[in-house]
Amino acid sequence: MDNSIETSRSTFWPLLLLCLTVSLVTTVLLEVISGRADAWIGLWPDYVHMMSNLNQPLARLRWVIGDISEVAFYKHELPALGLLAGAALAHWANRNGKRWQGFAICYGTGLWPWLVTSSLLGLWFSHALWGWTLNSGTWQPTFVAFVSLPAAMVLVFGPGWKVAFSGALMGALLVTPASLLLVNYLCYPLKLPVVVGNVGGMAVASVLAFILIRRFPLLVRSTASEHTPQAVGQIQADYGITWTLRRVLADFSEAPFFGNELASLGLLLGLLLAYILSPTGPAYGSQLVVQMVAGQVLASFIGVLIWRRQWMRLGWYPTYIPIVSVVPAAVLTFGGSWQVVGLSAVLGALLAPPLAAAISQRLPSHMHGFIGNVLSMAVSTLAILPFISLVTGGDA
């Protein structure tokens, strides 16, 4: 009885938040359909308002929470909260063997509470140490610790405060400054897409971190052998059309190591609500949300179809990579024309996943494979965007 009460309490708030998000989105959509959209549009402060008021507590809080959805280029608190709510619900469903859980969150390891704790701590430490960089008035990659080393360390070394704290601290001390240096002293001067600096910093810093851990193993408590990915209550994959559509949806939450449809649904519902309330709010006020999401869906769909045999053979394949690199970078750089959306999606789906797999397979065994994924993001973006510029006549 006590366990059931505890379980009910643990899922109440994320379920409530997800239900509220769905209700708000439904309400606003009905208003839009009935022609009363003007009553809703503009109710939420937009991106420019946040940037111009970063010295104010509320705007700074919006930035910090928005970092949680930054990896998908959405940068808004509503998709961020939706992602966390959906992920919490997915974790509860996984623990209780629910058939509707989708792909087992965090690859069925059961480590989501520790993973998200370490990632959030890493984000908090990063802002505590490097939040002052936002005083420059330009965009800064303060989000990088949330989707990199802290989560990877939990997946490699297992649960516990020692691992979670060490991962968070290394994320703030190594990953964030590495990305800050690359973005400010490489990407901005050379006019390169900032995603190159973001993921380049993640890769370099994470390699250094795993080398340090190998040299000083007391930094963590290795329990990786006890946490081999093992899905609880997950439906056997048949790799048909239903699996394909589910996989495309799950790819949207793959970058923070969630890889689950409920988490992705929360992310996208939050994004939809944010866009309806203020079209210049998410995606840096670009008003390219629709084109960006269309390209991301197309890239994942093409990738899942093309690399389906790799999914069947290996059980997992990095088809999510163009969703968080090539496609949004191309759309934000060259606009939302169908040529840009189509080229970035197709080329990203063809090039990025096999490149990531090739790099990851060659990494030392003590390093997490996400390092290969982020390196592929950097290389693919650098290779594909100039080609898109050449074909479409844009300015790289």
N, C-alpha and C positions, 0 to 999 in steps of 0.2 A: 504493500500500500504506500509506504513512504517513497519507494522508488518511482512509483507511478506519479505521485504528487510532484516529486522533484522534476521528473521528465516533462510534465505538463507546464510547470513554471518555466523551465528552460526554453521551451518552444513558444511560449505565449507572446513575448515581445516581438521576436522576428516575424512570427505569423501575423500578428496584429499590424506590424509595419507594412508587410507585403500586401495584406488585405486593404489597408488604407491607400497604398499606392495604386492598386488596381481600381479601387473605388473612385479615387480622384481622377485617374486617367479616363475611366469610363464616363464620369460626369462631364469632364471637359470636352470629350469627344462628342457627347450628345449635344452639348451647347454649340459646338462648332457646326455639327450637322443641322441643327435647328436655326442656324444663322445668328446666334448670340455670342460669337467668339470674342467680340470687342470687349465684353465684360470681363474676360479672363486675360487676354493678351496684355502684357506689360505689368502684371501684378508682381512679378518677381524681379528683383534687381538683376541687370544684365552683366556681362563680362567687363565692359568698360567701367561700369559703376564699381565693381569689385576692385579692379586694378587701380582706379583713382582714389580708393579709400582703404588701401592696404594697411595704413597706419591706424585704422580703426579696428577695435576688437572683433566686431561682427564680420567685416569683410575679410579679416585675416583668418577667422574661423572657417569661413566659406572656402577660402583658398586651401586650408589644411585638409578639410573634408573632401574637397574636390580632387585633391591629390590621389585619392583612392580610385577614382575613375579616370585618372590622367592617362594611364597606359593605353587606353582605347581612344585617346584624343578627345574625350568628352568634357573633361574638366568642369564638373558641376557636382554640387552636393547631393542632388536628388538621385542621379544614377549611382552615385557612390553609396548612398544609404540603401538603395534598392539592391545593389550587389551584395552588401553585407547581410541584408534581411533574407534574400533568396538563398545565400550560402548557408546561413544558420539553419534555415528550414531544411535544406538539403542534407546537412549534417545530422539533424535530428531524424530525418527519414532514413538515412543510411544506418544509423545506430539501431533503429527499430525495424530494419528490414522491409521497409515499405516498397511496394512494387513501383510506385510512382516517383521514386527518388531520382530516376534518370541515371546517368553515369555516376558511379560512386564518387563523391567529392574527394578531392585530394588523392585520387587514384586508389581509393578504398583503404587507405592507410589508417583512417580514424584519427589523423593528426590535425584536423582542421582547427580545433581550439588553440593548440599550441602554435600552429602556423600563423594564424591570423593575429594571435597575441604578439608573436615576435615581429611580424610585419608592422603592426600598429605601433609597437614600441620603437622600431626602427624609424618610422615616420616621425614620431614625437621627438626622438633624439635628434633627428636630422634638422627639424625646425628649431629645436633649442640651440643647436650649434651653428646652423647656417641660415636661419631665417632672416638674418640681417642682409643677406644678398638681395632680398626683394626690395630693399630700399633704393636700389638702382632704378626701379620703375620698369625694368624689362623682365620678361618671362625667365624663370629659373627652374632647373630640374630638381625641385625639392621632393618629388614623388618617388625617385628611383629606388630608395631603400624598401619601399612597400612591396615591390614586385621583383625582388632579386635575392640577394644573399640571405637575409633572415629566413625567408621561407625555404630556400634551398637547403640551408643548414638543418632545419627541423626535419626535412624529408630525408636527409642523409644520416643524421646522427640521432634522430628520435626525439621523444618528448622530454620535458623537464625544464625547470627555470634556468638551469645553467646554460643549456643549449639556446633557449629562447632569448635570454639576456645577451649572451655572447654574440649571437647572430644579429640582434638589433643594434648592439654597440658597434660591431664591425661594419654593419650597413651604414651607420651614420658617420663613422670615422674614415671609412675607405671608399664606399660606393658613391655617396653623395658628393664629396669633394672631387673625386675623379671625374664625375659627370659635369660638375660645375666648371672645372678647368677646361675640359674638352669643348663644352658648349660656348664658354665665354672667350676662349683663346684660340679656338679652331673653327667652330661652326659659324659664329657671328662674324669674325673677320673675313673668312673665306666664303661666306654666304652659302654654307652647306645646310641641309635640313638638320634641325636640332636633334632629331631622333638618332642621328649618327653619334652625336656626343652623348646622348642619354645611354644608349645601349653599349657604346664603346666603354664608357665609364663602368657600367655594370660588369662587363667582361673582364677588363683589366683588374679591377678591384677584387672581383670574386676569385680570380686565379691567385692573386696575392694572398687572399684570406685562406684559401684551402692549402696553400703552401705553408702558411704560418701554423695552421691547425695540425698539419702533418708533422711539423717540427716541434710543436708544443701541444701535444694531445690533451693535456690537462685543461685546455680551454673548453673542451666539450666532454660529454660522457657518451661514448659510442654505443648505441643500441640498435644500429641499423638492421642487424640480422633479425631482430625481433619485430621489425615493422615492414616486412615485404608487402608491397601492394596486394590487397586481398579484398575484393569487393564484397560487401555484405548485402545479401538480398537483391542483387542486381540481376536483371533479366538477361538471359543468354543472348549475345549479339548474333543477328542473322545477316547483317551487312546488306540489308535490302533498302528500300526507299524510306521506310520509317526510321531505320538506323541512320541513314544519310542525313535526313532532316534534323534528327536529334543531335547528330554530331556537329552539324553546321551551327546550331544554336549553342551547343556547349563550347565551341571554339571561342565564343565571345568572352568567356570567363577563364580561358586557359592561361592567359598571361600572369595573373596572380596565383597560379597553381591550383585553381579551383576545378576547372574543367567539368562543369555541371550545368544542365539546362535550367534548373531553377535559379541558380545564381545569375546566369545570363539573362533570364527572363526578368528578374528584378532590376538588373542593370539597364536593359532596354526599355522597360516600362518607366523607370525613373527618367531616362533620357527623353522619352516621348512626352512625359509630363512637363519636364523642364523646357522642352522646345515649344510646347503649346503655350505655356505661361509666359515665356520670354524667348522668342526666336533668336535673339542676339545674346542669349545666356550661355548655352553649352557650346562646345567646339570653338572656344575663343571668340565668340561673337561673329563667326564667319558666315552664319546662316547657310552653311553647307551640310547640315546634319543629314538631310535626306539623301543627298548624293554620296556622302561618306558611308552611311550605313548600307546603302545599295551596293557600293563597291566592296565593302567588307563581306556582305552576304555572298556576293558573286565570287569573290576570291576564295572563301572557305568552301563554297559548293563545288567550284571547279577543282580545288585541291583535293577535297574528299573523294570526288569521282575519279580523278586521275591516279591518286595514290591509294586507292581502295585496297589493292593487293598488299601494300605495305602495312596498312592498318590490320589486315587479316593475318599477315605473317608475324608482325611485331607486337600487335596489341595496342600500340600507340604510335602516332606519327605527327610531326609538328606542322600540320596544315593551318594552324592559327597564325603563323608568323606574319603573312601579309596584312592581316587584320590590324595589327598593332605597329605597322611600319610602313611598307610600301604604299598601300592604298590611301590611308589618311594623309601621309606626307605629300603624295602626288596631288590629291584633291585640294589640300590647303595651299600648295605651291602654284598649281596651274589652273585651279578652278574646277567646277563640277560638270564640265561637258561630258557627253557620253564617250568621247574618245579617251579622255583622261581616266574616267571611271573604268572603262572596259580594258584599256591597255594595262593599267596598274593592277587590276584584278587578275587578268590572265597571266601576265608576266610574273607577278608575285607568286601566284599559285604554282607556276611551272618551275621557277628557279629557287625560291626561298626554302621550301621544305627539304628537298634532297640535299641542298647545300648544308643546312643545319644538321641533318642526319650524318652527313659525311664528316663534319667537324666534330660532332659529339662522339662518334665512334672512335675518334683518334685521341680523345682526351684521356689523361691518366685516370685510373680507376677511382682515385680518391676525390675526384672533382665531379660536381653535378653537371648533367648534360645540358642544363639550361644555358651554360656558357656558350655552347655551340649554337644554340638558338639565337641568342642576342648578337653573336658575331655574324650570323647569317642575316639578321635584320639590317645591320650596318652595311654589309657588302651588297646585299640586294638593293637597298635603297640607293646607294651610291652608283650602282650599275644601271638601274632601271630608270631613275628619274631623268638623267641626261638623254636617254633614248626617247622617253615620252616628250621631252622638250623639243627634240629634233623632229619628231613626227608631227606634233601638234603646233609647232611654231612658238611654244612658250619660252619663257626665260628661266633657265635653270639657275 
